[in-house]
């Protein structure tokens, strides 16, 4: 029978409809009120008991206010929203929210001239941090348990879009999607190695939905990921979606906003149009102010706590090779403003003069110069670079405000002179002591991978993201992968 003669038949397959419902990720909206109550009790009750035991005035009012602010912070940052499949939780989100809570309460208590001692208040809120972390961990375990069976995805679209989607989905495992087949539009060949059970006609056809439903049934797919394009435009996409939904198959439409975090996208509608409002990157407000405070405080505490280690390294550098202890170099900071960056010297004194002779040996495919076996690096320098200890003097730059604890790496002026417009956007924020580049492979990354990571951070950073990156930095430094 020609496929176009009975579009409705695949839609009536009871097994398809039953598998769609059974395969959908488990969602329990009824548990969210329980989560809110548990977090509220985990923070408010211990806070009240600690404040009362310490003899603080208005302990109940203070604990109640802290609980309300805590719930507000968590709700505003989307912690109580049902997480979409394949969207992993951010690292260390609860400690980030807790720090934001402390900042908000500090402002409120200062404005209201509250009689509660700030030190006692912070101590009283620590049990809430532990409770929130425990509850968030339990929710992640529950979600991971429900995601053990990944969504089985059938990718539909023109060849180029299908290849890109399949390549990205199969290159990483931190999501809940597994590509089981692809259904291209037209006769163009696919470069990705996935089963191709059929093809859609280059022009809209009456059997589009039945073809997709048949392919999804054959490969037990429970989600159609549609990649829009000229051959799969508005009206055809609408008709296809109707048919797939009638047949019991869930549909996701791939957006071209690949480097925009989901938290910054707000869907809305107007005059029958579906709009995706993109929230501007964080440039002003509470979070940038909190980031600046964390930077300065963290740098000052780090310099004090690490003073013995810094002194030991300085002595070792001075004794093992001729030349100064520190290497000071002009780098480009936020908005392309130059500053002098500090590092422990890891190369011979005339390293800059030798660089010209090593240009052809550059192992980086962009303007940044990197060599795995750079002959200019001293024996101690290799150890310092592998452990990233040579970067510690940059805490001085963070304390001065030239750098941040987390951000893109600061480039050299000659590198910036070769940047295109896209690459210049890396300079929209302060450079960092660590960042996505540091925890994702460092010098093992290609130039375009480095730029993509930096641009993602520039547009999507938050205090919680910074805390997660600082935690991941410890593992990256211990691993030493890509450091040379």
Residue pairs with C-beta under 8 A, 6 or more apart in sequence:
2 207
3 207
3 210
3 211
3 214
4 205
4 206
4 207
4 210
6 210
7 206
7 207
7 209
7 210
7 243
9 210
10 16
10 209
10 210
10 213
10 214
10 217
10 247
11 209
11 210
11 213
11 243
11 246
11 247
11 248
13 213
13 217
13 247
13 248
15 217
16 213
16 216
16 217
16 247
16 248
16 249
17 247
17 248
18 248
19 220
19 222
19 248
20 222
20 248
20 249
20 250
21 248
23 149
23 151
23 152
23 222
24 222
24 250
25 85
25 146
25 147
25 151
25 176
26 146
27 82
29 82
32 80
32 82
35 80
35 135
35 139
36 71
36 74
36 80
38 131
38 135
39 70
39 71
39 74
39 128
39 131
39 132
39 135
40 67
40 70
40 71
41 131
42 127
42 128
42 130
42 131
42 132
42 134
42 135
43 66
43 67
43 70
43 125
43 127
43 128
43 131
43 132
44 63
44 64
44 66
44 67
44 70
44 128
45 63
46 124
46 127
46 128
46 131
47 62
47 63
47 66
47 67
47 121
47 124
47 125
47 127
47 128
48 59
48 60
48 62
48 63
48 64
48 124
50 120
50 123
50 124
50 127
51 59
51 62
51 63
51 116
51 120
51 121
51 124
52 59
52 60
54 117
54 120
54 124
56 62
56 115
56 116
56 117
56 120
56 121
57 115
57 116
58 114
58 115
58 116
59 116
62 114
62 116
62 121
62 124
63 124
65 105
65 108
66 101
66 105
66 121
66 124
66 125
66 128
69 101
69 104
69 105
69 108
70 97
70 101
70 128
70 132
73 97
73 100
73 101
73 104
74 80
74 97
74 132
77 93
77 97
77 100
77 464
78 263
79 93
79 97
79 136
83 89
83 143
84 262
85 147
85 151
85 175
85 176
85 177
86 151
86 175
86 176
86 177
87 175
87 262
88 174
88 175
89 136
89 140
90 96
90 462
90 464
90 465
90 468
91 464
91 465
91 467
91 468
91 469
91 471
91 472
92 464
92 467
92 468
92 471
93 136
93 464
93 468
94 129
94 132
94 133
94 136
95 129
95 133
95 464
95 467
96 462
96 463
96 464
96 465
96 466
96 467
96 468
97 132
97 464
98 125
98 128
98 129
98 132
99 290
99 294
99 463
99 467
100 286
100 287
100 290
100 463
101 125
102 122
102 125
103 286
103 290
103 293
104 286
105 121
105 125
106 118
108 114
109 116
109 118
109 121
147 176
150 176
150 177
150 178
151 176
151 177
151 178
151 222
151 223
152 178
152 180
152 219
152 220
152 221
152 222
152 223
153 169
153 177
153 178
153 179
153 180
153 221
153 223
153 224
153 225
154 180
154 181
154 182
154 183
154 212
154 215
154 216
154 219
154 221
154 223
154 224
154 225
155 162
155 165
155 166
155 169
155 179
155 181
155 182
155 183
155 194
155 225
155 227
156 162
156 182
156 183
156 185
156 200
156 212
156 224
156 225
156 226
156 227
156 232
156 240
157 165
157 184
157 185
157 226
157 227
157 228
157 229
157 232
157 254
158 184
158 185
158 186
158 188
158 227
158 229
158 230
158 231
158 232
159 184
159 185
159 186
159 188
159 189
159 190
160 188
160 229
161 227
161 228
161 229
161 254
162 182
162 183
162 184
162 190
162 192
162 227
163 190
163 191
163 192
164 227
165 225
165 227
165 254
166 179
166 182
166 190
166 192
166 194
167 192
168 258
169 175
169 177
169 179
170 179
170 192
177 223
177 225
179 194
180 194
180 195
180 219
180 220
180 221
181 194
181 195
181 196
181 197
181 215
181 216
181 218
181 219
181 221
182 190
182 192
182 194
182 195
182 196
183 196
183 197
183 198
183 199
183 200
183 211
183 212
183 215
184 190
184 196
184 199
184 200
185 199
185 200
185 201
185 202
185 229
185 231
185 232
186 199
186 200
186 201
186 202
186 231
187 199
187 202
190 196
195 219
197 214
197 215
197 218
197 219
198 211
198 214
198 215
199 211
200 208
200 211
200 212
200 231
200 232
201 208
202 231
203 231
204 235
204 236
204 239
208 236
208 239
208 240
208 243
209 239
209 240
209 242
209 243
209 244
209 246
209 247
210 243
212 224
212 240
212 243
212 244
212 249
213 243
213 244
213 247
213 249
215 221
216 222
216 224
216 249
221 249
222 249
222 250
223 249
223 250
223 251
223 252
224 244
224 249
224 250
224 251
224 252
225 252
225 253
225 254
226 232
226 237
226 240
226 241
226 251
226 252
226 253
226 254
227 254
228 237
228 253
228 254
232 240
237 253
241 251
244 250
244 251
245 251
255 265
255 276
257 265
257 276
257 278
259 452
259 455
259 456
259 459
259 460
260 278
260 459
260 460
261 456
261 459
261 460
263 279
263 460
264 278
264 279
264 281
264 459
264 460
265 276
265 277
265 278
265 279
266 276
266 277
266 278
266 279
267 274
267 275
267 276
267 277
268 274
268 275
268 277
269 275
281 428
281 458
281 459
281 460
281 461
282 288
282 461
282 462
287 462
287 463
290 463
291 404
291 463
291 466
292 401
294 405
294 463
294 466
295 398
295 401
295 404
295 405
296 398
296 399
296 401
298 398
298 405
299 395
299 396
299 398
299 399
299 405
300 399
302 392
302 395
303 310
303 395
303 396
303 399
306 392
306 395
309 389
309 392
310 392
310 393
313 344
313 384
313 389
313 392
314 325
314 326
314 344
316 380
317 325
317 344
317 345
317 380
317 384
318 325
320 378
320 379
320 380
321 345
321 348
321 378
321 380
321 381
322 349
323 345
323 348
323 349
324 345
324 349
325 344
325 345
326 342
326 343
326 344
326 345
326 393
327 342
327 343
327 344
327 345
327 346
327 347
328 340
328 341
328 342
328 343
329 340
329 341
329 343
329 412
330 338
330 339
330 340
330 341
330 412
330 413
331 338
331 339
331 340
331 341
331 410
331 411
331 412
331 413
331 431
332 338
332 410
332 411
332 412
332 413
332 415
332 416
332 427
333 339
333 402
333 403
333 410
333 427
333 430
333 431
334 427
334 428
334 429
334 430
334 431
335 427
335 428
336 416
336 424
336 427
338 413
339 397
339 402
339 403
339 410
341 394
341 397
341 402
341 403
341 410
342 393
342 394
342 396
342 397
343 390
343 391
343 393
343 394
344 384
344 389
344 390
344 392
344 393
345 381
346 377
346 378
346 380
346 381
346 382
346 384
346 385
346 390
347 374
347 376
347 377
347 378
347 381
348 354
348 376
348 378
351 376
354 375
354 376
355 369
355 376
358 369
358 371
358 374
358 375
358 376
359 369
361 371
362 369
362 370
362 371
363 370
363 371
363 372
363 443
364 370
364 443
364 446
364 447
365 446
365 447
365 448
366 446
366 447
366 448
366 450
366 451
367 411
367 414
367 415
367 418
367 419
367 447
368 411
368 415
368 447
368 450
370 443
370 484
371 484
372 443
372 484
373 484
374 484
377 385
377 484
381 390
382 484
383 389
384 390
385 483
385 484
386 480
386 483
386 484
387 477
387 480
387 483
388 438
388 477
388 483
391 433
394 403
394 433
395 433
397 403
398 404
398 405
398 433
402 430
403 410
403 430
403 431
403 432
403 433
404 429
404 430
404 431
404 432
404 433
405 432
405 433
405 434
405 466
405 470
406 432
406 433
406 434
406 435
406 457
406 461
406 465
406 466
406 469
406 470
407 429
407 430
407 431
407 432
407 433
407 435
407 457
407 461
408 426
408 427
408 429
408 431
408 432
408 435
408 437
408 454
408 457
408 458
409 431
409 432
409 435
409 437
409 438
409 454
410 431
411 419
411 426
411 427
411 431
416 424
416 427
419 426
422 451
422 455
423 451
425 455
425 458
426 451
426 454
426 455
426 458
428 458
429 457
429 458
429 461
434 469
434 470
434 473
434 476
435 453
435 454
435 457
435 469
436 453
436 454
436 456
436 457
436 469
437 445
437 450
437 453
437 454
438 469
438 473
438 476
439 469
439 472
439 473
439 475
439 476
440 449
440 453
441 449
441 481
441 482
442 476
442 481
442 482
442 483
443 482
443 483
443 484
444 481
444 482
445 453
445 482
457 465
